[in-house]
Amino acid sequence: MAKVHINSGACGFNTTVETKMDGNKCTIAIDTDCEAIRALAGELTEVEPLQEISFRGNGPKTLELGAAHCYHTACPVPVGIIKAIEVAAGLNLPVDTSIKFIDE
């Protein structure tokens, strides 16, 4: 199982994603303040982890649904969902990520 909290930035929306393996599939539960991510969550309930971590074949279902539902291409939620999926599947380590702006 992997659980992540995603603060989307200037929009102020917060999302919590919980993923866990069920056989060869990864189930996904998403709790969010964002209407667009709620629509994505309604369609993204389980995935095949190896499909989610590659652009080969059909590519990640998460990014496909992100393109269909998110208003903002830089929304970090779809990538955060994929990070949780890969950790739940044992394909990566649970290490925090970040994007920091540098004021020079």
C-alpha positions in Angstrom: 0.0 0.0 0.0 1.1 3.6 -0.6 -0.6 6.8 0.5 0.3 10.2 -0.7 -0.8 13.8 -0.1 -0.6 16.2 -3.0 -0.7 20.0 -2.6 -1.4 21.3 -6.1 0.0 24.7 -5.6 -1.7 28.1 -6.4 -5.1 26.6 -6.9 -5.1 25.6 -3.2 -6.6 22.1 -3.9 -5.4 19.1 -1.8 -5.6 15.5 -2.8 -5.0 12.3 -1.0 -4.3 9.1 -2.9 -4.3 5.6 -1.5 -3.1 2.7 -3.7 -2.8 -1.0 -3.0 -2.1 -4.1 -5.0 -4.9 -6.6 -5.6 -3.3 -9.4 -7.6 -1.8 -7.9 -10.8 -3.9 -4.7 -10.6 -3.5 -1.7 -8.4 -6.6 -0.2 -6.8 -6.8 3.5 -6.3 -8.9 5.6 -3.9 -8.7 9.4 -4.3 -10.0 12.1 -1.9 -9.8 15.7 -3.3 -11.1 19.2 -3.1 -10.9 19.6 -6.9 -13.9 19.0 -9.1 -11.7 18.0 -12.1 -9.7 15.4 -10.0 -13.0 14.0 -8.6 -14.1 13.4 -12.2 -10.8 11.7 -12.9 -11.1 9.6 -9.7 -14.5 8.4 -10.8 -12.9 6.7 -13.8 -9.5 5.7 -12.3 -10.3 3.0 -9.8 -7.7 0.3 -10.8 -4.8 0.1 -13.2 -2.0 -2.3 -14.3 1.1 -0.8 -12.7 3.5 -1.6 -15.6 1.3 0.3 -18.0 1.3 3.3 -15.7 5.1 3.6 -15.5 5.7 3.5 -19.3 4.8 5.6 -22.4 5.0 2.3 -24.4 1.9 0.8 -25.7 -1.2 2.8 -24.8 0.7 4.8 -22.2 -0.5 5.6 -18.7 -4.3 5.5 -18.1 -3.7 8.1 -15.4 -2.2 10.6 -17.8 -4.9 9.9 -20.4 -7.6 10.7 -17.8 -5.6 13.7 -16.6 -5.7 15.1 -20.1 -9.5 14.4 -20.3 -10.4 16.0 -16.9 -7.7 18.4 -15.7 -8.0 22.0 -16.6 -4.3 22.7 -16.1 -1.6 20.8 -17.9 0.9 21.4 -15.1 -1.4 19.8 -12.4 0.9 17.6 -10.3 -1.9 15.2 -9.2 -1.8 12.7 -12.2 2.0 12.3 -11.7 1.5 12.0 -7.9 -1.0 9.2 -8.5 1.5 7.4 -10.7 4.2 7.7 -8.0 1.8 6.1 -5.5 1.0 3.3 -7.9 4.6 2.5 -8.6 5.4 2.4 -4.8 2.4 0.2 -4.1 3.5 -2.2 -6.8 7.1 -2.4 -5.5 8.5 -0.7 -8.6 10.0 2.3 -6.8 10.9 3.5 -3.3 8.6 5.8 -1.3 10.8 8.9 -1.6 9.3 12.4 -1.6 9.4 14.6 -4.7 9.1 18.3 -5.1 9.2 21.3 -7.4 10.8 24.4 -5.9 11.0 27.8 -7.5 14.3 29.7 -7.1 14.0 33.4 -6.6 17.2 35.0 -7.8 
